[in-house]
């Protein structure tokens, strides 16, 4: 299949692409639109959050899942929420693990 080569000889018309001439918004108009004052905007910090939580897959035993579900039921939480909370606490150092061998 052949593609047809386009040949543009003139620039497109710029009509309608210019900003309307007028005065900038006053402070009351900016406040009504939720635009912060420059002094406040300079102090604001942009925080980028992930669009959605990350997914992970973990292989474990049925006994581990049953135990996790039992603890979650005692706490009144879904078991996946409890698992995510524990992982979060470990990652932040709020929950210390003992990784020594027994036996």
C-alpha positions as CSV (number, residue, x, y, z in Angstrom):
1,X,0.0,0.0,0.0
2,X,1.4,3.4,-1.0
3,X,1.0,6.4,1.3
4,X,0.3,9.7,-0.3
5,X,2.9,12.4,0.5
6,X,1.3,15.6,1.8
7,X,2.6,18.9,0.6
8,X,1.8,22.0,2.6
9,X,2.6,25.2,0.8
10,X,1.2,27.7,3.3
11,X,1.1,28.0,7.1
12,X,-2.4,27.5,8.6
13,X,-4.4,30.5,9.5
14,X,-3.7,31.8,13.0
15,X,-7.2,33.3,13.4
16,X,-8.7,32.2,16.7
17,X,-5.4,31.2,18.4
18,X,-4.6,34.5,19.9
19,X,-5.3,35.4,23.5
20,X,-7.9,38.0,24.1
21,X,-6.5,41.4,25.1
22,X,-7.7,42.4,28.5
23,X,-6.6,43.1,32.0
24,X,-5.3,40.2,34.2
25,X,-7.5,38.9,37.0
26,X,-7.7,40.9,40.2
27,X,-7.1,39.3,43.6
28,X,-10.8,38.7,44.2
29,X,-11.2,37.0,40.9
30,X,-8.1,34.8,41.6
31,X,-9.5,33.9,45.1
32,X,-12.9,33.0,43.6
33,X,-11.1,30.7,41.1
34,X,-9.0,29.1,43.8
35,X,-5.7,30.6,42.6
36,X,-3.4,31.3,45.5
37,X,-1.7,34.6,46.1
38,X,2.0,34.6,44.8
39,X,3.4,34.7,48.3
40,X,1.4,31.6,49.3
41,X,2.1,29.9,46.0
42,X,5.9,30.3,46.5
43,X,5.7,28.4,49.8
44,X,3.6,25.6,48.4
45,X,5.3,22.2,47.9
46,X,4.3,20.0,45.0
47,X,3.9,16.4,46.2
48,X,3.6,13.7,43.6
49,X,1.6,10.7,44.7
50,X,1.3,7.5,42.7
51,X,-1.8,7.3,40.6
52,X,-2.8,4.0,42.1
53,X,-1.4,1.5,44.6
54,X,1.2,-0.9,43.4
55,X,0.3,-4.6,43.1
56,X,2.5,-7.5,44.3
57,X,2.1,-11.2,44.2
58,X,3.4,-13.3,47.1
59,X,3.6,-17.1,47.2
60,X,2.8,-18.5,50.7
61,X,1.1,-21.4,52.3
62,X,-2.6,-21.9,53.0
63,X,-1.9,-21.9,56.7
64,X,-0.3,-18.5,56.5
65,X,-3.3,-17.1,54.7
66,X,-5.7,-18.7,57.2
67,X,-3.7,-17.2,60.1
68,X,-3.7,-13.8,58.4
69,X,-7.5,-14.0,57.8
70,X,-8.1,-15.0,61.4
71,X,-6.0,-12.0,62.7
72,X,-7.7,-9.7,60.3
73,X,-11.2,-10.9,61.4
74,X,-10.2,-10.2,65.1
75,X,-9.2,-6.7,64.1
76,X,-12.3,-6.2,61.9
77,X,-10.3,-5.6,58.7
78,X,-10.1,-7.3,55.3
79,X,-7.0,-9.6,55.3
80,X,-5.4,-7.8,52.4
81,X,-5.6,-4.5,54.2
82,X,-4.0,-6.1,57.3
83,X,-1.2,-7.6,55.1
84,X,-0.6,-4.2,53.4
85,X,-0.5,-2.5,56.7
86,X,2.1,-4.9,58.1
87,X,4.3,-4.5,55.0
88,X,4.0,-0.8,55.2
89,X,5.1,-0.8,58.9
90,X,8.0,-3.0,58.2
91,X,9.1,-0.8,55.2
92,X,9.0,2.3,57.4
93,X,10.9,0.6,60.3
94,X,7.9,0.9,62.6
95,X,7.8,-2.9,63.0
96,X,11.1,-4.7,63.8
97,X,11.5,-8.3,62.7
98,X,13.7,-10.9,64.3
99,X,15.4,-12.8,61.5
100,X,17.3,-15.3,63.7
101,X,17.0,-19.1,63.1
102,X,15.3,-21.3,65.7
103,X,16.6,-24.8,66.2
